[in-house]
Amino acid sequence: MASVRNFVPGSGYGNTYIDSLVWGGTIWDMSAGPIKVWFGESWDYDLAGDYHYGDDSEILTSGADAVRWNESEKSLFFDYATYLYEMVCGLRFEVATSVDQADIVWWKTQIGDGVLGYHDIPDPNGGQIWGYFDPTTESWGNQHFGGDGLNTIVHEMGHGLGLAHPHDGGGNADGTTFPGVPKGESSSIGDYGLNQGIWTIMSYNPGWDATGYNVTYGNQCGLGAFDIAALQALYGPNYATGAGDNTYELSTGTTGWFCIWDSGGTDQMVAAPGSFGAIIDLRAATLAEGDPNAGGFASSEDYVAGGLTIANGVVIENAVGGDGPDNLIGNFAANTLTGNGGNDALWGDLGNDVLTGGAGRDVFVFDARPNQLTNKDHIADYNVSADTIWLDNAAFSKLGKGSYDRPVKIKSDMFVKAARAQDREDRIIYDSKKGVLYYDADGTGKSKQVEIATLKKGLKMTYAEFFVV
């Protein structure tokens, strides 16, 4: 059986989101062995009651009130839900040989008052703890990916492992809440909407308000980036997960949200087969307070309330679109972004990236400050008759005004086809002999031109290829 570590602080982890999700007081100590679990049946009640910590249960007062588990439910708990926790941190689970050997016993029983589930937190004295799940609720019947039943299972299990709600921080004096969430106000989504299920399974606000949800779809079906960070603060990261080369495919149909924890290899995120269009964003959660993207960036198929986010510290290198119009967004690494069919938009972001639009009228977006050593992209298939290049004026400040909603074509005298600027008005320079694209902030002035991309040699480019956003 596992043991319990006491005097665990509920705050002081150097991150406001982790502080809010750590209950504090107790967590499991894995040095004594894995956490042993048991699926309680009516005949287990009396013996289990001798090992349950504290007072008698106020929820389950008789073995007759325990509902039998089926094999599908047991598999969902042990083969899937516990694995979610094992794959991101140092937790380990094992099915006990009998109820009296269990650290955690899970019960199915009617709870009432609309409560979907309830779970004890680890006992300071190492006693057995219980988790309860109400099979009479509408939620319980939706145990598929994106269903509220699965969301409830993973949420309640989190309490049993030491996680708290973002709206209360647990029951201890040092409990805190997410920024912008008043203590106890579970319906508040807080600053930037970060108290939602897509970012943390411990939220009372399921799914994501940007795409919608109900009990059947759009809920969290894994852990969020904030949960992963809190669990790793308590139990350490699991660096064996995703150590090789992995492909993460977006889903269509009835689905929910899942955050990727991947420790290494060269990985890719790809659009679903038959995709009508998708956004694939390779940037990871920042966890930074005051950042709207602290919980991550959502990748999903168009018209689908579910998809993938990426945990802090994870690097997914490549993105592959489908036959529809895709938005592919890179990160700080050297990414390979491949649009395939459709009218795609490709953002290399930082890093020396390889951008391939594929068929269709594609847009290549440059939104990071140019640096020919660490931020030089290669556009593999630029088509003068179909494609365009967008330059963000936050990074290319001498091109004038424009926006993503209303891109503005650069002035004709800002472009020149040559090896270097020919006058002080030149800003974008295409060396057709070398196939190199430069940015020059002051033309023939003192500033040096900076290589921003390579393309095919001899392209018949004009100023009409370039837009300011």
C-alpha positions as CSV (number, residue, x, y, z in Angstrom):
1,M,0.0,0.0,0.0
2,A,1.0,3.6,-0.6
3,S,1.8,5.9,2.3
4,V,0.8,9.6,2.8
5,R,3.1,12.6,3.1
6,N,1.9,15.3,5.5
7,F,2.5,19.0,5.9
8,V,2.3,19.7,2.2
9,P,1.9,23.4,1.5
10,G,-1.2,24.5,-0.4
11,S,0.7,27.5,-1.9
12,G,4.2,28.9,-2.4
13,Y,5.0,27.0,-5.6
14,G,6.0,30.1,-7.5
15,N,2.9,30.0,-9.8
16,T,-0.6,31.2,-9.0
17,Y,-2.3,28.5,-11.0
18,I,-0.4,25.7,-9.3
19,D,-1.0,27.2,-5.9
20,S,-4.7,27.3,-6.5
21,L,-4.9,23.6,-7.7
22,V,-2.8,22.2,-4.9
23,W,-5.1,21.3,-2.0
24,G,-2.3,21.1,0.5
25,G,-1.9,19.1,3.7
26,T,-1.5,15.7,2.3
27,I,-0.5,13.9,-0.9
28,W,0.5,10.3,-1.6
29,D,4.1,9.1,-1.0
30,M,5.0,6.8,-3.8
31,S,8.2,5.6,-2.1
32,A,6.2,2.9,-0.3
33,G,4.7,1.5,-3.5
34,P,1.8,2.2,-5.9
35,I,-1.7,3.4,-4.8
36,K,-3.9,0.3,-4.5
37,V,-7.5,0.8,-5.7
38,W,-10.7,-1.3,-5.3
39,F,-14.1,-1.2,-6.8
40,G,-16.5,-1.5,-3.9
41,E,-19.5,-3.8,-4.0
42,S,-22.2,-4.2,-1.5
43,W,-20.5,-7.2,0.2
44,D,-17.3,-5.1,0.7
45,Y,-19.0,-2.4,2.8
46,D,-18.7,-3.7,6.3
47,L,-15.0,-4.7,6.0
48,A,-14.2,-1.5,4.1
49,G,-15.8,0.5,6.8
50,D,-13.2,-0.7,9.3
51,Y,-10.5,0.9,7.2
52,H,-12.2,4.1,6.0
53,Y,-10.6,7.0,7.7
54,G,-12.4,9.3,10.2
55,D,-16.2,9.1,10.8
56,D,-18.6,6.8,9.0
57,S,-19.5,7.9,5.5
58,E,-22.4,10.3,5.3
59,I,-22.9,9.4,1.6
60,L,-22.9,5.6,1.7
61,T,-24.4,4.3,4.9
62,S,-25.3,0.7,3.9
63,G,-23.9,-1.9,1.6
64,A,-27.3,-2.2,0.2
65,D,-27.0,1.2,-1.4
66,A,-23.9,0.3,-3.3
67,V,-24.5,-0.3,-7.1
68,R,-22.5,-3.0,-8.9
69,W,-19.7,-2.0,-11.2
70,N,-19.6,-3.4,-14.7
71,E,-16.4,-4.3,-16.5
72,S,-16.6,-1.4,-18.9
73,E,-16.7,1.1,-16.1
74,K,-13.8,-0.7,-14.3
75,S,-11.7,-0.5,-17.5
76,L,-12.5,3.2,-17.9
77,F,-11.3,3.9,-14.4
78,F,-8.2,1.8,-14.2
79,D,-7.1,1.4,-17.8
80,Y,-7.8,5.0,-18.8
81,A,-8.4,7.5,-16.0
82,T,-5.6,6.3,-13.7
83,Y,-3.3,6.2,-16.7
84,L,-4.0,9.8,-17.4
85,Y,-2.4,10.6,-14.1
86,E,0.5,8.1,-14.4
87,M,1.5,9.4,-17.8
88,V,2.2,13.0,-16.6
89,C,3.8,12.5,-13.2
90,G,5.2,10.0,-10.7
91,L,1.9,8.5,-9.6
92,R,1.4,4.7,-9.9
93,F,-1.7,2.6,-9.4
94,E,-2.4,-1.1,-8.8
95,V,-5.6,-3.0,-8.3
96,A,-5.7,-4.3,-4.7
97,T,-6.1,-8.0,-4.0
98,S,-9.0,-7.3,-1.5
99,V,-10.9,-4.3,-0.2
100,D,-8.9,-4.3,3.1
101,Q,-5.7,-3.9,1.2
102,A,-6.9,-0.8,-0.8
103,D,-5.8,2.8,-0.4
104,I,-8.8,4.0,-2.4
105,V,-12.2,2.4,-2.7
106,W,-14.6,3.7,-5.4
107,W,-18.3,3.3,-4.9
108,K,-21.3,3.7,-7.2
109,T,-24.2,5.0,-5.2
110,Q,-26.9,7.6,-5.4
111,I,-25.8,10.8,-3.9
112,G,-28.7,13.2,-4.5
113,D,-29.0,17.0,-4.7
114,G,-27.6,16.9,-8.3
115,V,-24.1,16.0,-7.0
116,L,-22.3,13.9,-9.7
117,G,-19.5,12.7,-7.5
118,Y,-17.5,13.2,-4.4
119,H,-14.0,12.1,-3.3
120,D,-12.0,12.1,-0.1
121,I,-8.6,13.6,-0.1
122,P,-5.6,11.6,1.2
123,D,-5.9,10.9,4.9
124,P,-3.1,12.3,7.2
125,N,-3.0,9.0,9.1
126,G,-2.8,6.9,6.0
127,G,-6.3,5.5,6.3
128,Q,-8.4,4.3,3.3
129,I,-10.2,7.0,1.4
130,W,-13.4,6.6,-0.7
131,G,-14.7,8.1,-3.9
132,Y,-18.4,8.1,-4.8
133,F,-20.1,8.4,-8.2
134,D,-23.8,8.7,-8.8
135,P,-25.0,6.4,-11.6
136,T,-28.5,7.8,-11.6
137,T,-27.5,11.2,-13.1
138,E,-27.7,12.0,-16.8
139,S,-24.0,12.7,-16.7
140,W,-23.0,9.2,-15.8
141,G,-24.3,7.7,-19.0
142,N,-21.8,9.9,-21.0
143,Q,-18.5,8.2,-20.4
144,H,-17.2,8.6,-23.9
145,F,-14.5,11.1,-24.9
146,G,-16.0,14.5,-24.4
147,G,-18.9,13.2,-22.3
148,D,-19.6,14.7,-18.8
149,G,-19.4,11.3,-17.2
150,L,-15.8,10.9,-18.1
151,N,-15.1,14.5,-17.0
152,T,-16.6,13.7,-13.6
153,I,-14.5,10.6,-13.1
154,V,-11.2,12.3,-13.9
155,H,-12.2,15.4,-11.8
156,E,-13.1,13.4,-8.7
157,M,-10.0,11.3,-9.0
158,G,-8.0,14.5,-9.0
159,H,-9.3,15.3,-5.5
160,G,-8.2,11.9,-4.3
161,L,-4.7,12.7,-5.5
162,G,-4.5,16.1,-3.8
163,L,-5.9,18.6,-6.3
164,A,-8.4,21.4,-5.5
165,H,-10.9,23.5,-7.4
166,P,-9.7,26.7,-9.0
167,H,-12.5,28.6,-7.2
168,D,-11.5,27.5,-3.6
169,G,-8.0,26.1,-3.5
170,G,-9.1,23.3,-1.2
171,G,-10.2,23.5,2.4
172,N,-7.1,24.8,4.1
173,A,-6.2,28.3,5.2
174,D,-3.5,28.7,2.6
175,G,-5.9,27.9,-0.3
176,T,-5.9,30.4,-3.2
177,T,-8.0,30.9,-6.3
178,F,-7.3,31.5,-10.0
179,P,-6.8,35.2,-10.8
180,G,-10.1,37.0,-11.1
181,V,-12.1,34.2,-9.5
182,P,-13.7,35.2,-6.2
183,K,-13.3,32.5,-3.5
184,G,-16.2,30.1,-3.6
185,E,-17.7,31.5,-6.8
186,S,-17.5,28.3,-8.9
187,S,-19.3,29.8,-12.0
188,S,-16.7,32.6,-12.4
189,I,-14.4,31.8,-15.3
190,G,-11.9,34.4,-14.0
191,D,-9.3,36.4,-15.9
192,Y,-9.1,35.5,-19.6
193,G,-11.6,32.7,-19.1
194,L,-8.9,30.4,-17.6
195,N,-11.2,28.7,-15.1
196,Q,-12.7,26.4,-17.7
197,G,-12.5,22.7,-18.3
198,I,-10.3,23.0,-21.4
199,W,-7.5,24.4,-19.2
200,T,-8.2,22.4,-16.0
201,I,-10.3,19.3,-15.2
202,M,-10.8,20.7,-11.7
203,S,-13.0,23.5,-12.9
204,Y,-16.7,23.6,-12.4
205,N,-17.1,25.2,-15.8
206,P,-16.9,22.3,-18.2
207,G,-15.6,22.5,-21.8
208,W,-14.8,25.8,-23.4
209,D,-17.2,28.7,-24.0
210,A,-15.7,29.4,-27.3
211,T,-17.0,26.2,-28.8
212,G,-19.8,25.0,-26.6
213,Y,-20.6,21.8,-24.7
214,N,-23.3,19.8,-23.0
215,V,-23.4,16.5,-21.2
216,T,-22.6,14.6,-24.4
217,Y,-19.8,16.5,-26.0
218,G,-17.2,19.3,-25.6
219,N,-16.0,18.4,-22.1
220,Q,-12.4,17.7,-20.9
221,C,-11.5,14.0,-21.5
222,G,-8.0,14.2,-20.1
223,L,-6.0,16.6,-17.9
224,G,-5.5,20.3,-18.6
225,A,-2.2,22.1,-18.7
226,F,-2.7,23.6,-15.3
227,D,-3.5,20.1,-13.8
228,I,-0.4,18.7,-15.3
229,A,1.8,21.5,-13.9
230,A,0.3,21.0,-10.4
231,L,0.7,17.2,-10.4
232,Q,4.3,17.6,-11.5
233,A,4.9,20.0,-8.7
234,L,3.7,17.4,-6.3
235,Y,4.9,14.2,-7.8
236,G,7.5,15.1,-10.4
237,P,7.3,14.7,-14.2
238,N,7.1,11.4,-16.0
239,Y,9.8,11.8,-18.6
240,A,9.1,8.4,-20.1
241,T,5.9,9.5,-21.7
242,G,6.1,10.4,-25.4
243,A,9.9,9.9,-25.4
244,G,9.8,8.8,-29.1
245,D,8.4,10.2,-32.3
246,N,4.6,10.7,-31.9
247,T,1.7,11.8,-34.1
248,Y,-1.3,13.5,-32.5
249,E,-4.3,13.5,-34.7
250,L,-7.3,15.9,-34.3
251,S,-10.7,14.4,-34.0
252,T,-14.0,15.0,-35.6
253,G,-17.5,14.1,-34.4
254,T,-18.4,13.8,-30.7
255,T,-15.2,14.7,-28.9
256,G,-13.7,16.7,-26.1
257,W,-10.4,18.4,-25.0
258,F,-7.1,16.7,-24.2
259,C,-3.7,18.2,-23.2
260,I,-0.6,16.7,-24.6
261,W,2.3,15.8,-22.3
262,D,5.2,14.6,-24.5
263,S,8.8,14.4,-23.2
264,G,10.8,14.1,-26.4
265,G,11.3,12.9,-29.9
266,T,10.2,14.6,-33.1
267,D,6.5,14.9,-33.0
268,Q,3.7,16.1,-35.2
269,M,0.0,17.2,-34.9
270,V,-2.1,16.4,-37.9
271,A,-5.6,17.2,-39.2
272,A,-8.2,14.5,-39.1
273,P,-8.8,12.4,-42.3
274,G,-11.5,14.2,-44.3
275,S,-10.9,17.4,-42.5
276,F,-13.0,20.4,-43.6
277,G,-10.4,22.8,-42.1
278,A,-8.5,23.0,-38.8
279,I,-6.4,25.2,-36.6
280,I,-3.2,23.5,-35.5
281,D,-1.3,25.6,-32.9
282,L,2.1,24.2,-31.7
283,R,2.6,26.7,-28.9
284,A,2.6,25.3,-25.4
285,A,0.8,26.7,-22.3
286,T,2.9,29.5,-20.8
287,L,1.5,29.2,-17.2
288,A,2.3,32.9,-16.9
289,E,0.0,35.1,-14.8
290,G,-1.5,37.9,-16.8
291,D,-1.1,35.9,-20.0
292,P,-4.4,34.9,-21.8
293,N,-2.6,31.8,-23.1
294,A,-1.4,30.7,-19.7
295,G,-3.5,27.5,-20.0
296,G,-2.5,26.9,-23.6
297,F,-3.5,27.3,-27.2
298,A,-6.4,25.2,-28.7
299,S,-6.0,23.1,-31.8
300,S,-9.2,21.7,-33.3
301,E,-11.1,20.8,-36.4
302,D,-13.5,23.4,-37.7
303,Y,-17.0,23.1,-36.2
304,V,-15.8,20.6,-33.6
305,A,-16.1,21.3,-29.8
306,G,-12.9,19.4,-28.9
307,G,-9.3,19.0,-29.7
308,L,-5.8,19.3,-28.3
309,T,-3.8,21.7,-26.2
310,I,-0.1,21.4,-25.3
311,A,1.3,21.3,-21.7
312,N,4.0,23.7,-20.6
313,G,7.5,22.4,-21.4
314,V,6.4,20.3,-24.3
315,V,7.7,20.8,-27.9
316,I,5.7,19.5,-30.8
317,E,7.8,20.2,-33.9
318,N,5.6,19.7,-36.9
319,A,2.0,20.3,-38.2
320,V,0.2,18.8,-41.1
321,G,-3.1,20.2,-42.5
322,G,-5.7,18.4,-44.5
323,D,-7.8,19.1,-47.6
324,G,-9.6,22.1,-46.2
325,P,-8.5,25.7,-45.2
326,D,-6.1,25.3,-42.3
327,N,-4.3,27.6,-39.9
328,L,-0.9,26.2,-38.9
329,I,1.0,28.0,-36.2
330,G,4.5,27.1,-35.2
331,N,6.5,27.7,-32.0
332,F,10.1,28.6,-31.1
333,A,11.5,25.3,-32.5
334,A,12.5,24.6,-36.1
335,N,9.0,23.6,-37.4
336,T,7.9,21.9,-40.6
337,L,4.4,23.2,-41.4
338,T,2.6,21.5,-44.3
339,G,-0.8,22.9,-45.4
340,N,-1.7,20.3,-48.1
341,G,-5.0,21.1,-49.8
342,G,-7.2,24.2,-49.3
343,N,-6.4,27.9,-48.8
344,D,-4.1,27.7,-45.8
345,A,-2.3,30.2,-43.5
346,L,1.1,29.3,-42.1
347,W,2.7,31.1,-39.2
348,G,6.3,29.9,-38.6
349,D,6.6,32.0,-35.4
350,L,10.2,31.7,-34.1
351,G,12.8,29.2,-35.2
352,N,14.1,28.3,-38.7
353,D,11.0,26.7,-40.2
354,V,10.1,24.9,-43.4
355,L,6.7,26.1,-44.7
356,T,4.9,24.2,-47.5
357,G,1.5,25.6,-48.5
358,G,0.5,22.8,-50.9
359,A,-2.5,23.3,-53.3
360,G,-4.7,26.4,-52.9
361,R,-4.2,30.1,-52.3
362,D,-1.9,30.1,-49.3
363,V,-0.7,32.8,-47.0
364,F,2.7,32.8,-45.3
365,V,2.7,34.9,-42.1
366,F,5.8,36.5,-40.6
367,D,5.0,37.8,-37.1
368,A,8.3,37.5,-35.2
369,R,11.1,40.0,-35.2
370,P,13.5,39.0,-38.0
371,N,16.8,37.3,-37.1
372,Q,18.8,35.6,-39.9
373,L,20.4,33.2,-37.4
374,T,17.4,32.0,-35.3
375,N,14.4,33.0,-37.3
376,K,14.8,32.4,-41.0
377,D,12.2,30.4,-42.7
378,H,12.2,28.4,-46.0
379,I,9.0,28.6,-48.1
380,A,9.2,25.4,-50.1
381,D,6.5,26.0,-52.7
382,Y,5.7,29.7,-53.1
383,N,3.4,30.2,-56.0
384,V,3.4,33.8,-57.3
385,S,0.0,33.5,-59.0
386,A,-1.7,32.2,-55.9
387,D,0.1,32.8,-52.7
388,T,0.8,35.9,-50.6
389,I,3.1,36.9,-47.7
390,W,1.8,38.8,-44.7
391,L,4.2,40.8,-42.5
392,D,3.1,41.8,-39.0
393,N,3.9,45.5,-38.4
394,A,4.7,44.6,-34.7
395,A,7.8,42.9,-36.0
396,F,8.3,44.8,-39.3
397,S,7.6,48.3,-38.1
398,K,8.7,50.3,-41.1
399,L,6.1,49.0,-43.6
400,G,3.1,51.0,-42.5
401,K,-0.3,50.1,-41.0
402,G,-2.5,47.1,-41.5
403,S,-4.3,44.4,-39.5
404,Y,-5.2,40.7,-39.8
405,D,-8.8,41.7,-40.4
406,R,-7.8,44.2,-43.1
407,P,-4.4,43.4,-44.6
408,V,-2.9,46.3,-46.6
409,K,-0.7,45.8,-49.6
410,I,2.7,47.4,-49.3
411,K,3.6,50.5,-51.4
412,S,5.1,49.7,-54.8
413,D,8.3,51.5,-54.0
414,M,8.9,49.4,-50.9
415,F,9.8,46.3,-52.9
416,V,12.8,45.7,-55.1
417,K,14.2,42.7,-56.9
418,A,17.9,43.0,-56.3
419,A,20.7,41.8,-54.0
420,R,20.3,44.8,-51.7
421,A,18.3,48.0,-51.3
422,Q,18.5,50.5,-54.2
423,D,17.2,53.5,-52.4
424,R,16.0,54.6,-48.9
425,E,12.3,53.5,-49.6
426,D,13.2,49.9,-50.2
427,R,12.0,47.6,-47.4
428,I,11.4,44.2,-48.9
429,I,14.2,42.9,-51.1
430,Y,14.1,39.7,-53.2
431,D,17.4,38.4,-54.5
432,S,16.1,36.2,-57.4
433,K,19.6,34.8,-58.2
434,K,19.9,33.4,-54.7
435,G,16.2,32.9,-53.8
436,V,16.6,35.0,-50.6
437,L,14.1,37.4,-49.1
438,Y,15.3,40.3,-47.0
439,Y,13.8,43.0,-44.8
440,D,15.6,46.4,-44.6
441,A,14.2,48.9,-42.1
442,D,15.8,52.0,-43.8
443,G,16.7,51.0,-47.3
444,T,20.1,52.4,-48.2
445,G,20.4,53.8,-44.7
446,K,22.8,52.6,-41.9
447,S,20.7,49.6,-40.9
448,K,21.7,46.2,-42.4
449,Q,19.2,44.1,-44.3
450,V,18.1,41.0,-42.5
451,E,17.4,37.7,-44.3
452,I,13.9,36.5,-43.3
453,A,13.3,33.6,-45.8
454,T,14.5,31.6,-48.7
455,L,12.4,30.7,-51.7
456,K,12.9,29.3,-55.1
457,K,15.2,31.2,-57.4
458,G,13.9,33.3,-60.3
459,L,10.4,33.9,-59.0
460,K,8.5,36.7,-60.8
461,M,7.7,38.4,-57.5
462,T,6.3,42.0,-57.3
463,Y,5.2,44.3,-54.5
464,A,1.7,42.8,-54.9
465,E,2.8,39.6,-53.0
466,F,3.2,41.4,-49.7
467,F,0.7,42.7,-47.2
468,V,1.0,44.5,-43.8
469,V,-1.0,43.1,-41.0
